[in-house]
Amino acid sequence: MPELSLKFPESITTINQPEPKDVSEFSTYFSAENKTPIKEKILSFVKANQFRNLLLIDSETNASIDIMFSSPIPFDQQLIQRRRKFILNNQPVYFASAEDVIVMKIVSLEQKDIEDVKMILVSTANIDKTYIKNWSDFFWSFSSSEEKKKKYGEIFAEIFEEFAEKTPLFAGISGRAKKERTEENRAVDLTTLLMRCLNNKAEVLNFIGSYEKATATYKKLFRVATNENIEDRVFEAYSLLGQGQVNRNLSDFPATLEHYTRALDIFEKLNKKEDSARTMIKIADVYIRQVNYDKTLEELKKALGIIDKMSGNEIKELKVEIFYLLGATHRLKGNYDGALIFLKEAESYSSDSSVLEHKITHETANCLCGKKDYDKVSELYQKAIKMAKNVGDIKAQIIYLTSMVQLYYERAIPFYNSDEHEKKKEWLDKAIAAATEADKLNKRIRTKEDPTLLRLFAGCYILNNQYELAKMFIKKLLTRTERGNLRNRFGGIKCIGHLYECLGDDAKKNKSANAIEFYEKARRTYVHGLKLAEEAENNNNFNYFTASIKEIEEKRKKWGATG
């Protein structure tokens, strides 16, 4: 056999094109082993497909073989870790998991592969749809063809919508429902089967973003569950939870809370402790988004009290989520030491395979950043980014890169009015580089710009005295400031106030009479933010705007005395 001398890089940021000599070398090697390429134009085929793979046929057994020429990527490691072992003729044989097979077939966009995917979906229980979407999006985010990306999105939605229509009894049903079936150990009547199928169909429709159809299906489930001849209160609650989840995805938080609260009321009356705890966690998540941290803590503590004495893997995962959210909420309230205690507790219940592992690492870094304990912060952010990359979570990578931008931005602030311009420039250059990387990732998976990144871009350019660039990003931010999203509104107000304040500082240095005008605009902006924070009962932003107003008034007094 000829020897192979292929070299692969240790890590990647893109999926590289294969070298012609590598493809040729492989072709020579496999020809000697009676493996024949399916396609005649080997190199052009390998370059054209997302996985950079070569299709071969073994002439003796007629078995098909795929050889990948892409650089090693985290997906390869996940595929190997998730492989399924079977014993055939006393020999171990390994197969890829259903999810990994689906990812590789969806990425190809070949009609035969699409049909295979549909068959796998309807014949496999408890498919991890999020895993499939993360990695499918990951591969297609590298495509330079917007037309092909659009086609991929349409096919992905079509596949899962058809899956929703054909959903069998066991596919995609949650673990708790499966557990109930096992415990009851009884035949499922047709009405219960219908409700389970409706619940699963709505869940899949919600997953692919078909929110109107999802809502209609959940409402149909509600009508069936509340029929006087059926009155299945568990599925009544599931339908309400589902409608709440759809509203959450649409950022309609009042409607989300209404549905979640009604579902919780049912679970509590039925003494469904685990379901009650899960629903409380969902309610807490909404309160975080509404910047109502006291209510968040109240719900999380109630959830923990319910499951504290319970055990099992699912309970363990619930505790990880509760402690993680407790840590995140205390950090948002400015209680960094308390937050670190809860995050340590979450870590003790967590495992390397936990979906929250990289989130816990990221939140720990956020706490240290808040404490101004910068020694390990950058290292932890990098670790969290790597962990998210290893599971194909592009959205998490964007969030963690954004946190790094915030870190570097804050490190630059002390040098704003100092003579150490190089120090300020060093931190701002790092911040803008990280923001640019996050923005590139965001554009790969979204059509809209991220408001937090826009705010940070604006902040960096304000500190760097590049006011025109800052204004450009502030204008973009104002168009993205959604009415119901308080975080974005507070961020926009802070940016505008900071811009006026810096313009005032520059005018003051140049002994310009415009300084007082800019300071007054900054003061009015901060007063607007203060009123909004007071209405929202948001202590953090209330304190921020109070301090900012005081600082501006001091600057005005000094300017009045010297100007």
Residue, then its C-alpha position, 0 to 999 in steps of 0.5 A: m500500500p502507498e503511504l499517506s503523508l497528510k498533515f492537518p492543523e490542530s484547530i480551525t476557524t473555517i472549513n478549508q478547501p482540500e489540496p489537489k495533491d491530498v485528493s490525488e494521494f487518497s485516490t491512488y491509495f484507495s484504487a490500490e484497495n479496489k475502492t472506486p470514486i463514485k464521481e468522475k471529477i473527483l477534485s471539483f466534487v470534493k470542493a463543492n460539498q460542505f463536508r469536502n468529502l469523497l464518495l467511494i464504492d468497495s468493488e467487492t462488497n458494493a459498500s459505500i465509503d465517505i472520506m472527509f478532506s475537511s480540517p479536523i473540527p469539533f463536530d468530528q470529536q462530538l461524532i466519535q463521543r456520541r457513537r453507538k456500539f453494537i456487537l456483531n459476530n462477537q466484534p464491536v461495530y460503531f455507528a454514528s448517532a441518529e443526530d450526527v447522521i442527520v446533520m451530515k445528510i442535511v448538509s449535503l442537500e441531496q434529495k436522497d439524503i433529505e428523504d433519509v433524514k425524514m425516515i430517520l426522524v419519524s422512526t427515532a425516539n427523543i431526537d435532539k433537534t437543537y443539536i441537529k440545528n446547531w451543527s447544520d447551521f454551523f456548516w452552512s454558515f461557511s457557505s458564501s452562497e446566499e442562495k444556497k443558504k436560503k435553500y438550506g433554511e427552506i429545506f430544514a423547515e420543510i423537513f421538520e414541518e413534515f416531521a411534525e405532521k407525521t410525528p409518531l407516539f414516541a418521537g420527541i416526547s419529553g423525558r417526563a412524559k416517557k417516565e409517566r408512561t413507564e410508571e403507569n404501564r398501561a395501554v394508551d388510549l386514542t385520545t391520549l395518543l392524539m394529545r401527545c402527538l399534538n403536543n409534539k407537533a406544536e413543539v416541533l413547529n415552535f422549534i423551526g419558528s413556525y409560531e402561528k402554526a405552533t400556537a394554533t396546534y397548542k390551542k387545539l391541544f388545549r381544546v381537546a384536553t379541556n373537553e368535558n368528556i376528557e378533562d386531562r389537566v396535565f395536557e391542559a398545562y402542557s398546552l399552556l406551557g407551549q403557548g407561553q414558550v411561543n410568546r417568549n420566542l416572540s418577546d411577548f413577556p406579559a403573555t408568556l407570564e400569563h400562560y406559564t402562571r396558569a400552567l403552574d397553578i395546574f401543576e401545583k394542584l396536581n402535586k406535580k413537583e418536578d413540572s412545577a419546578r420546571t415551570m418556576i424556572k421558566i417564569a424566573d427566566v422571563y423575570i430576568r428578561q424583564v429586569n425584575y431580579d427580586k421576582t426572579l430570585e423568589e421563583l428560583k428559591k421556590a423551585l429549589g425548595i420543591i426539588d431539594k430533597m429529590s434525586g435522579n439525573e433530571i433533578k440534578e440537571l434542574k439543580v444545575e439550572i437553578f443554581y446557574l440562574l441564581g448566580a446570574t441573577h445575583r451577578l446582575k444585582g451586583n452581588y458578585d461574591g454571592a453569585l460565585i457561591f451559587l455558580k460553584e454549587a452549579e458546577s458541583y452538580s454539573s458534568d462535562s457533558s452538561v449543556l450549561e457547562h460553558k454558560i457556568t464558565h462564562e458567568t463565573a468570568n462575568c462575576l470576576c469582571g464585576k469584582k475587577d478581578y481581571d487576572k483570570v477573566s480573559e482566560l475563562y472567556q476564552k475557555a467558554i468560547k472554546m467549549a461553545k465551539n466544541v458543541g457547535d453553539i454559535k450563539a453562545q460564542i457570540i455572547y462570550l465574545t461580546s463579554m470579552v468586548q465589554l471586558y476590554y472596553e472597561r479596561a480602557i475607561p480608566f485611561y480615557n482622561s489620562d496621558e496614557h493614550e497607548k494603554k487606552k488604544e491597546w484595550l480599545d483595539k482588543a475590544i474592537a477586534a473581538a467585537t468584529e469577530a462576534d459581528k462576523l459570527n452574528k452575520r453568519i446566522r442572523t440578518k439583524e445586527d446585535p444591539t449589545l454589539l452595536r452599543l459596545f462598538a459605539g462605546c469604543y468609538i466614543l472613548n477613542n474620540q471617533y464620534e462620527l463612527a460612534k453616531m453611526f452605531i448609535k443610529k443603528l442601535l436606536t433602530r434595533t431598540e425594541r419597545g419591550n426590551l428594557r436592556n436595549r433601551f437602557g443601553g441606547i440611553k447610556c450610549i447617547g448620554h455618554l456621547y454628549e458627555c464626551l463631546g462636552d469634555d472635548a469642548k471643555k478642553n478646547k475652552s468652547a462654549n458648547a461644553i455647557e450645551f453638551y453637558e445639558k443634553a447628557r443630563r437630560t438623557y440621563v434623567h430620561g434613563l432615571k425615570l425609566a429605571e424608576e418605573a421598571e424598579n431597576n435598582n442597578n440602572f437607577n443607581y447608574f443614572t443617579a451617579s451619572i447625573k451627579e457627575i454631569e452636574e459637577k462638571r457643569k459647576k466646574w465649567g461655570a466657574t472656569g468657562 
